[in-house]
Amino acid sequence: MNYLLKVENLCKDNILNNITFSVEWGEMTAVMGPSGSGKSTLLYNIAGMDNPTGGRVWLGSSEITSMTEDEKASVRLHKTGFVFQQMNMMKNLSIMDNILLPAIHANKGKSGKTKKELTERAELLMKKLSVSEIAERSVKEVSGGQLQRACICRSMMNEPMILFADEPTGALNKSAAAEVMAEFEKLNSEGTTILMVTHDSKVAAACSRVLYLLDGRICGEIKLGKPVKGTERQREEKLNGWLSEMGW
């Protein structure tokens, strides 16, 4: 079994129609398509945050679509990470406390990690993503790029098998988006599997594969391979040419 994630004949009301694809370990895959094509719905159903009306989803050898709501919640907490476009940070907590919150919840009980151990992991992630200096600041005291990088730290706290991202650069300006994508590329190069939804061809061009969703169906894919420094422009041009053929 080379795949980490497998989706088979996934349907959701009148939005998704017989979606089938898989994601291999260590891949960074993008899903693109026009507004209303079902991209975010697809991601939420795959991640177990919503229930499809048909089809099956596996994460490794575990079938998510056959799980109870409590079992799905456990998978989301312990085995997957999710980065939202609107970030969903709690305004009454510091950046550090926001990052720690899901990890503390996941490590309740005698066998869980201590808060000291979790804080050390949070500090390591924040250092890796260059946001150590904002640890004690509030959500309102940081830039959009810093906040999204902190959200990536939060999503990585429980060492997920796969990271889902829904338009992670959609609310950011160009420079902040570039910062965030650099961090995704770094995480992917270190082995993190990533599946993201995006409308930005520059963002998608950093992925090894792009799926095109139209009217609830995957109607094409392009394999770009692993990014190589200095080929960013060529990758984006190749992707844009393909997107044009798809009717983008």
Buried (B, 14 or more C-beta within 10 A) or exposed (E): EEBBBBBBEBBBEEBBBEBEBBBBBBBBBBBBBBEEBBBBBBBBBBBBBBEBEBBBBBBBEEEBBEBEEEEBEBBBBBBBBBBBBEBEBEEEBBBBBBBBBBBBEBBEEEEBBEEEEBBEBBBEBBEBBBBBEBBEBBBEEBBBBBBBBBBBBBBBBBEBBBBBBBBBBBBBEEEBBBBBBBBBBEBBEEEBBBBBBBBBBBBBBBBBBBBBBBBBBBBBBBEBEEBEEEEEEEBBEBBBEBBEEBEB
